[in-house]
Amino acid sequence: MVTVNNLLFESAVGFSIFDVKHQADAVGLELPEVKENIKSLDKFGKMVQLRSFNPWTSAQHGLEAINLISEGIMPDFLKQTLELNLPQTSGKKSKIVLGVTDKRLAGEISAAFPGIQCEAADTSEVVATLLRGIRVHASKLLKGLQEGDINRAQLGLGHAYSRAKVKFSVHKNDNHIIQGIATLDALDKGINQGSMRVREWYGWHFPELAKIVSDNSTYVKLVGLIGNKKTLTEESVDDLANLLNQDQGQAEAIVQAAKVSMGRDINDFDLNMLKDLASNISNMSDYRRILSESLDKKMGEVAPNLQVILGTPVAARLISHAGSLTNLSKYPASTVQILGAEKALFRALKTKGATPKYGLLYQSSFIGRAGPKVKGRISRYLANKCSIASRIDNFTDHPTKHFGEVMREQLEQRLEWYATGAKPMKNTEAMDKAIKAVMADNPTGLDIDVEMIDQHAATPKKEKKEKKEKKEKKDKKRKSVGGEDVEMADAGEDGEPKKKKKRKSIAA
């Protein structure tokens, strides 16, 4: 069994290093008297001794260190602590054995300090037991702490760590988009079903109104205003026109239709029930409009480029189906293309049939405007642009819609190319145009990625010139003599170039 010299204890208040004075073996830990010694501070205090205690400088400092440790990365603060408090040794025989909690962190420390051998609590029962005892008596073993400091630090750091893990960014929170589009779809379904029920119910009383007014939202508002058709007179035209966007002709048509209506009478109780239903549906329609405007604004903040290309509903449904904008940005374009058509894809693979060409992207206007023969090609091109746009939106600190506008212009030109053969814009030209627009429209003074600009700026002229010269040089070395390919090589003794014939083809 390896003898542990020191222990690293990570707590909510900082890093601590303990010297191990006495340890029991793995079998001895199961003895009742050893377990009692660990529970007792007097006896456990003789097994370990505090060597160094390094508290956090601030709550933010502690959160950053704990985040790194949770990912198996050694913080600089921990590295400095180990360098200052552990003796540096060289050689296998003189290695210091350090007990730590995390197995990944043990590997990081061993790689950074060749003279330290780490034993993780996952693999060593001795280390796990000793660290458990330190955690029980930490408030007494760590010097300079008052009663309750560790509990308060654990509570605050735990909440901060949970918030950091739950939300990726406060300003780019796509959870509201996912919930918003789901609520919008549920409202659409409820409004359509309720409007259909109002039309059918009120149609027994005033069937002619459904032929005059086709919009569901306007229809249910008119039901609440009209009530009993017998109450309509020439004086009601102005009130009806206010609901019909000042359409006097339509309002007069409703009044005239009420006078000669073939519908049957309705009692006051049923009419009140119908008005309440129409009022609820009208309120749902108003709330849907407010929610739609809020979703447009949120999409403009979180994914402006994707919004410009697809529109708010389709872009929001893509994010919702992927689970988050981060997940969507990690998908390849081929996955984005059929996102939403998974059942059709697996059914086609199972039956060896034709695989689907599009999923949620079918709702885009670009596929609707494309011809039947090029729908698959434009859907593949659209998925490519959506994949690029989602990555720009997700991994840019302050995304703008300029890239989306340029890529939408490319999509328009691609549709025109399929129809008329007009040459579309190249990708390099599109990206240069977008970068210039971002640099021109930069009111907050944010820095643009210099590497991206340099990469676009350094590509064209010099590389093209070198490629052209290399091609010309290669063409000069090859000549055609008597129908045979000849390669210019070193001249022979007679000054004539050596001929190198190619293999004759089978057809020849």
N, C-alpha and C positions, 0 to 999 in steps of 0.2 A: 504493500500500500504506500502511495506517495504521501510524504509528510508535508502538510500545508504550512508555509511560513507566515503568510499575510492574508488578509481578507479585504476585499473592496466592497463597501456597503454603499449603495445608491439609495438615497432617501429624498423626500420632498424638500429637505432643507439644504442639501449639498452632498458632496462626496466625503466619505470617511475611510481611512485605512487603519486596520487593526493588526496588531501582532498576535500570533497564536502562541500562547505559552504552554498549553497542554491540550492534547486532543485524544479522544478515544478512537479505537478502530471501528470499522463498520459493524462488526458483531457486537462490540461493547455498547454501541448506541442503542441497541434494543433492550439493554438491561434497565430494570425499573429505577435503580439508584442513579444511573447516568441521566435518565430523563428528568428525574427530580432535581439533579444538579443544574440542568439547563434552565429549569423554571425558577430556580432560586438565584437572585442577583448576587448574593454573597459568594456562592460557589461558582457561578458562571463568570463572575468578574476575575477569578483566578485563572480561567482558561484563556481569556482574551484581554488585550490591553490596547487602549486607544493610542495610535501613533500620530495621526493627523486628522483634523477636521477642517474642511474647506467649504464654507457655506456659499450659497449663490449671492451674487452681487445685487440681483434684482429678480423680480418674478419673471420678467421676460427672458432673462438669462437662464433661469432654471427650465423654462418651457422649451427653449431652443436645445438645451442639453438633453432633456428627456426625449424630445422628438428624434434626435440623432441616435440616442441609445436604442430606442424602439426599432430603428431601422438597421441596427447592428453596426453603427458608425461611431468611432471614438471621437468625442469632442476635444477641441484643443485645450479646454480647461482641465479635462481629465488627464490628458497627456502631460501637461505641466505639473499636475498634482503628483503623478507617478514619478516623473523625473526628479522632483524635489524631495520626495519622501521615501523612495525605495533605492537601495544601493545598486549601482550599475555593476554587473558582473559579466564575465566572458567565460565561455567554456561550458560543456555539458554538465560537468560534475558540480560546478558552483552555481547552478541556476537557482533562482528564487521561485518558489511555487506560490502563486497568487490565486486565491479562490474568488470567483466572481459568480454573478447570478445568471447572466445571459451567455449562451454558448457562442453566438455570433460575435459578441463583444470580446469574448475570450480569444477568438481567432485574430481579431484586430489588434489586441494588445500584444499577443505573441509575435505578430508580424512586425509591429513597430519597435518592440524591445526584445532583441534576441536573447538577452540574459534572463528573461522572465518566462516561466512556464505556467500557463493558466489552467486551472481546473474549474469546470463549470458545475453549477449546482445540479444540472440535469443528469450529469454522469457520475458525480461524486456525492454519496450520501453524507460523508463527513462535512463537506463544504455546505451542503444544504442545511444540515442541522445547526452548524455554527452560525450561519447567516440568519436562520430562524430565531436563534437565541438573541442575536444582536438586535433584530427587529422588535423583539418583545421588550427588551430593556434599553432601547435606543434613547429614550428620554432621560435616563440616568447615566448612560455611558458617554453620551455626547456632552461636552462641556460648553457652558455659556448659553444654554437654552433654558427658558422658563417653562412652567407648567402649561401644557396645552399648545405649545408652539408647533410641535410636529403635527398634531391633529389639524390645526388651522392651515398649515402649509399643505398637507395632503388634500384637504378639501378644495383649497384654491387652485392648486396645481392640477388636480383631477378634473375640475370644471374647465380650466383653460385648455388642457390636453384634449378633452372630449370635444370642445367647441372647435378646436383646430382640426380635428379629424373629421368631424361631421360636415363642416362647410369648407369648401376649397377656397372660396373668396367671397367676401361680403358683397362686393360690387358686381361680381359675376355669378350670382346665384341662379342656377337654372332650375332649381326645385319649384320656384313660382311659375315658371313657364310650363313645366310638366303638369302641375296641378291646375293651372289656368286653362290649358287646352283640353284637359279631361273634363273640367267643369263646363267649358264651352260646348263640347260635344253632348254632354248630358242635358244642358239647357236646350240645345237644338232639338234633341229628341223629345223632350217634354213639351216644348212650344209647339212642335209639329203635331204631336198626338193631341194636345189640348185644343189647338186650333181646328183640327179635323172634327173633334167632338163638338165644339161650339158650332161649326158650320152645319153639322148634321142635326144638332138639336134645334138651333134657331131656324134651320131651313124649313122645318114644319110650319113655322109661323110666318116667315118672310123669305120664301125661296128665291125671289128675284134679286135679292141683295148679293148673293154669291156670284151671279153673272156680271154684276156691275163692278164689284170690288174683288180683285184677285189676290191682293196682298194680305197675308194672314194677320200681320200686326195691325194693319188699318182696319181689317174686318172686325177683330175682337173689340177694338176701341169704338167702332160704330155701333156694335151690339150694346155696349154699355151706355152709349149716348142715346140711341133710339129707344130701346126698351120695347114698348108696345108700338107697333106700326101705326095704330090708329091715332097716336098723339102727334104724328108728323103733319105739319102745315107748311104754308109758304114762308112763314116766319122762321122755320127751322133750317132754311137753306144756308144762312150765314154760319150757323153753328156747325153744320155738316161740312161746309167749305173749309173751315179752319182745320178740320181733321184730314181733309183731302188736298192739302197744299194749295188752298185757295182756288180749287177747281169748281167753278160755279156750275158748269154744265153737268158734271157728274153728280153734284149735290141736287140739282133740279131733277135729274133722272131718278135718283133715289126717292124723292118725294112723289114723283108721278107714279113710280112703280108701286109705292105703298098704297096709293089710292085704288089701284086695280089689282092688287095682289090676290093670288089664289090660295094663300096660306090660311090655315085655320087659326082660331083664336087660342090664346094662352092665358092661364090664370096668373094671379099675382105671385103666388108661392113659387111656381115653376120659373117665372120670369126673374124673381129675385135670386134664385139659385143659379140661373144662367148668367145673370149679371155678375155675381160673385166669381164664377168661373172665368168669365171674360176679363174681369179686373185682375185676377191672379196671373192670367196668361200675359196680360199687358204689362204688369210689373216685371214678370220674367223677361219679357222682350227688352224693357228699358235696362234691366240689370245686365242682360247679355250685351247690349251696346256699350255699356260702361266697361264691362270686362274685356270686350274686344279692343277697345281703345287702350286699356291698361296693358294688354298683352302686346299690342303693337309697340308701345313705349318700352316695355321690358325687353322685347326682342331687339330693339334698336340699341339697347345698352349691352346686351349679352352676346348676341350673334348678328351684328348688322350686315355682314357680307352674305351670310346664308339667307337672311331675310330679303335682301335685294334680289337674289337669284330666284328664290322659290316663292316668296310671299310669306306672310306671317303664319297662316294656318298650316301650310304644308311643312314649313321649316320647323314649327313647334311640334308637329306630329312626329317628324323625324327624330328630334331630340327626345321626345317622350318615349318613342319606341326603342331607342337605343339605351335609354336609362339616364343619360346625362350627356352634356355637350362633350365632356372628356372622352366618354366611350365612343361617341360618334366620330370624334376626330381620330381615334385609333383604328377605325374600320378602313379597309381598303375600298377603292371605288367600286369594285365588283360586289362587295357586300352592301354598300350604300344603294346600289342600283336595284337590288331585289329585296331591300329591307321592307318588311310588311307582307311579303309573299312567300314566307318560309314554308307554309303548308303546301302550296303549289309546287315549290321547288323539290321538297322531299317526296311528294307524290310522283313528280315527273322522274326523279331518280329511281324510285322504286319500280315504276312501270316502264322505265326506259323510254319515256316520251319526251316531248319538247319542253325544255326548261323555260320558266317565265322570263320575260325581258325587262319587267319593271314591277315595282311594288307600290309604295307610297308616292314615288315620283310620278306615277301616272296622273296624279291630280294636278301636276304642273301644266301651265299653259303652253309650254314649249312642246310637250309631247302631243297635246291636243291639236296644235297648229301644224305638226309635221304630217307628211303624207304617210299612207299605210306602209310603203316599202322602206321608209327610213325611220320609223318609230323606234326600232331597236337600236339603230346607230345614234340617234339623237339622245336616247335615254342613257346610253353608255357615256356619251360626251357630257351630258348633264350631271351624271353621277361623279364623273371626274372633277368637274368644277365645284360640285357641292363638297366633295372630300377636301379639296384645297381650301375652300372658304371656311369650313368647320375648323380646320387646323389653324388657320390665321386667327379666327375668332377666339379659339380656346387658348392658344399659346402666346397671344399678344397682350401686353399689359393694358394698352389703350387702343382697342380695335376701331377702325373707321370703315366706312362703307365704300371707299374708293376701289378697293380690290373687287368687291362684289359688282360694282357698276361696270368695271372693265370686263369682267368675266361674263356679265349679262350681255354686254355688247358683242362679245365673242360668240355667244349662243345665238344672238340675232343674226350675225353674219353667217354662222354655220347653217342656219335654216335657209337663208337666202342663197347660200352656195349650193345646197341640195336642190333648190328650186330653179335657179338661173345660172349657176356656175360661176358666180362672182367670187373672186379670191378673198378668203377671210384673213383676219389679222393673225400674225404669228404670236406664239406665247411670249417670246422675248420682248416683242414690241408692246404687248399688253401689260406685262409686268413693269417695263420701263415707264409706261404711261401712268400706271397706278402709283408707282413710287414718286414720280414727279408731282402727281396730284396730292399725295400725302405730305410731301415736303412744302408744297405751296400753301396748302390749307393746314397750317400747324399753329393754331393760336396759343396753345399752352406751352409752346417752346420745348416739346418733347424731342428727345434725340431719336433719329431713325437708325435702324440697324446698319452700321457702316459696312459690315461684311457683305450684306445683301446687295448694297449699292455698288460696292467694288466688284462683286462677282459679275453683275450685269454690265458694268462699264468696261471691264477688262477683257470681255470675251471677243467683241466683233472683229476689229480690223487686223490686229497683229496676228491672231491665230489664223484667220482666213488667208492672210498673205503667206504665212509659212506653209499652210496646207497646199496652196496653189503652187508655190515654188517646188515643193516636194513632189507634187503630181507631175509637173512639167519635167522635172529632172528624171523621174521614172519613165515618162513617155519617150524621152530622148534616148534612153538605153534600149528601147525596144523598137525594132523596125520590121517591116514586112518585106521579105525578099522571095519573089517567085511563089507567093501564096503560102510560104512557110514562116512561122514566127521565129525571129532571130533575136537573141539577146546580146547586146554589146558587152563584151568582156575584155580582158587583156588582149592586146594585139599579138598575133603570132610572129614568127620570124620573118615572114614576108610582108608584114605590116597590115595584113588583112585581119579583120575581127574574126574571132572564133564564133562559129555558129552552133547554137544549141537548139535542136529541134524538140518540139513538144510531141507527146504521144499522139498518134493518130486516133481519132475517135472511132468507135465501132461502126457508126453510120458510114464514115468515109471508107 
